[in-house]
Structure formats: structure tokens, C-alpha cells
Amino acid sequence: MTDEIPEIDSVSGSGVPVRGNDIDTDQIIPARFMKVVTFDGLGEFAFFDQRFDENDDQKDHPFNEQQFQDASVMVVNANFGCGSSREHAPQALMRWGIDAIVGESFAEIFAGNCLALGIPTVTADHETISELQEWVEEHPDEEIDVDVENETVTYGETTVEATVDDAQRRALTEGVWDTTALMKSNADAVAQKAASLPYVDD
């Protein structure tokens, strides 16, 4: 555990429902926006081709709707984040404002890339997710509480059981999810170990 990495026991915020199975990373962030040197500014391009037509006129998409502009908990369906393993996808969602994602299932690499950013990917069954998406549409300003440690999702007067991958839950709640920061905070130990290895030059 390190002071530099926050422990993430829970995430709360209003929701945004993004419906559809097999939404892949190319839909989340089209490849032409991946030529940037840094991830800054990627948020405005999240779901770009689903949100805008070829004339840049808005299409019907929840990320365009005013009532969801302050949302931080995205509610999705099955196999979200499938396709190519681009880390730009969760980076774009995070920069749009997403702090947690609740869904039926996630592509493994996408979930791993989310974890590296401290974004929990929490799962529940189809019926539970459908009911939550409907509730979010009816209550866009009300909060959802995603309890990572206790594996529950609470909205309105309802609390449902959810699932957080064991390794993800430990990493988030123990504050060891950011491996880069973890290595930086233990730089002395890393250097000491490297110095003891015969195959590592100065």
C-alpha cells in the first residue's frame, strides 16, 4: 500500500445508460483519434461515430443528452469493450467523466485497462442491469453507489448484489491498482533489487 495511490472502496455518482451488446473499443474511441501523443482531450471523442454523423450533426446517444453530462457511473450490457486491446478506450471514458462501469460482462483486456486507471468494472445479471438502466433513464440526477469492497450496487431504495473480480477488488481496495505509481513509490527498493542482479548493468 502507498500513500500515492488512493484506495477505491466505492464509487458514487449519477448514471448514464449505454445499451447494446458487444460494444467494441473502436466504437468507444475510433482509431483515427488514437494518433495523439498523450491521452489529454480524448474524452470529447468518446463514442464519436455513435454520437455524430458525417456532417458532425448529433445523433441519438446518451453521451449527447444533457441530463447525463455530469454522469460518472456508466451502465452497459454484455461483452463491453471487446475488440482490439486499445488502452485509449478507458482513457477516453475516464476523461469524459466515467469513474465506474456496471455491466453484464466485460472483455478481459478492457477490464484490465480500466483497472490500471482505477475504474472498477462491476458485473451483474441481465435482468439487474436492464432494471438499473431503466432506473437511470428515469432518475438521471440521482446517485448510484458502487460498493467495490462489499460487491453491491445501490440506487434509490434498491441494493443489488454484484460481482467484482477478486484480483481487481483487492487491487482497488488495497490501493495497488496503479502499477506505475507503485513502482515509482518503491523506486529505492527497485534500484536495490536491480543492483543485486548480475545481468543488470549500472
N, C-alpha and C positions, 0 to 999 in steps of 0.2 A: 504494500500500500504506500502511496506517496501523496504528499500534500498538493502536488501539481495537478493531479488527475482527480476530478470530482467523483465521488461515489454516487451512482444513479440508482436509488431505491425505487423511485416512482417518477412519473411524468404526468403533469396535468395541463389541460388546455382545451379549447373548443375544437370541434372536429370538422373534417372535410371528407365526404364520401367520394371515392373514385371507384366506380363499378366496372366490372369486367374481369374475366379470367385471362391468364397468360399475357398480361401487360408486360412487354419486354423492355429492356433497357434502352432500345432505340426509340421507343415511344416516350420513355421518361426523359431522355435527352438525345435528340437526333445527332448523328455522327458529325455533321458539319459544324456543330458548336463545340466540338472537342479539340479544336486546334489551338485553344488558349494555352498560355504558359502557366497561368495559375487558375485556381477554381473560382476566383472572385468574379462576381457578376453572373455566374451560371444560373442563379435562381430564376432570373427573368425568362430563361429559355426552357424551364421545366415543362414538359408536355407540349412543347411549342407547336408541333404539327397537329396535335389534337385540339389545340386552343385557337389556332389561326389558319385561315385558308391561304391560298397562294397570293392573294392581294393584301395579306395581313389584316383581314377583317376577322373579328372574333367569331368563333364557333361556339356551340353549346358545350361547355366543360366546366366542372365545378371550380377549377382554379381561376376561372374568369368571373365567377359570381361574387358580387360584393359582400354577401353575408359570410363568405368563407375566407376573406382576405386575411383575417387575423388568426386563422386556424393553425394549430400546431400538432394535432393528432390526426393522421390520415387513416381512413378505414377502407381496406381493399379486399379483393376476393382471392381466388386461388392462383398459385404459381406466380405471384407478383415478383417482378424483377428478373424474369427468365431472359434467355438470350445471351449476348456477349457479356463478358465479365468486366464491364467498364465501371470504374470507381466514380466516374463523373455522375452517374445516375443518383446515388445517395448524396453526393456533394451538391447537386442541383436542388434536390428536395430539401436538404438542410438549409441551403441559402435562400430558398423560397420561404422557409419558416417552419419546416416539419421537425419535430423533436422526438416523435414516436410513431410507429406504424402498427396498426392492429389489422390482421387479415386471416384468411383461411389457411394460406400456406405461402412460403417464400422460396425463391430459388436460393440454393445454399450459398453461392458466392455473393449474391446480392446481400443476404443477411450478414455475411461476414464483413462485407464492406460497410454496412450500416454500423455494425459493432465497433469498427475502427474509428467511427465518428461519435460513438456514444449514443446512437439511435437504437432503442430497443425495437425488435421485430417480434411481436406477440401474436400468438395464433389462438383461434377458437373455431368451432364448427360452423358450417354454412348457415344454419338457422340463426345462431347467435350473431354472426356478422351481419346477416341481412336485417335483423331487428335493430342492430346498432346503427347501420347505415340509414334506415328509415327514421330512427330517432334523431340522428344528426341533421337530417334534412328538415325535420320539424322543429328542432331546437338548435339552430346554428350558433347561438351565443352562449349556450350552456356548456359547462366543462365535462370532460371525460377524465377520469383518474385511472391511469395505467400503473398498477402496483407491480413492479418488476419482482420484488422480493417475495411477495405472497401470491403472485400469479393470479391476480384478479383484475377485472376492468369494471369500474363503477361509473354509471351515468344515470342521472335523475335519481329515482329511488331503487334502481336495479344494480345489483352486483353479480357478475358472472365469472365463472372460473375460466382461466385462460392458461396457455402454456408458454413458458419461456425456456428455450434450450438451456440445459444445465450449465454448460460452459459459458454461455452468454450471460446467464443470470449471475454467476459467480464473478465474472469479469466486471460487469457493471456495478454490482453492489459492493465489491471489494476495491473498486477504483483502479483496476489494472487493465482496462479496455484499450487505453491509448498506448500501444506498444512503443511508439516513437518517443513519447514523453517519458515513458517508463525507463527506456534506455538512457535518455538524457539525464534523468534524475539519479541514475545509478552509474554515471559516466566513470567515476573513480573505480568502482568495482569492475566495470567492463575493461578499463585500461589495465587494472591489476591482473585480471584473468588473461588478457591478451599478452601481457608481458611474460606470463608463465608458460605460454605455449611456444614450443620450439619452432613452429612453422610460421609464426607471425613476426615479421620484421618490424623494427622501430619505425 
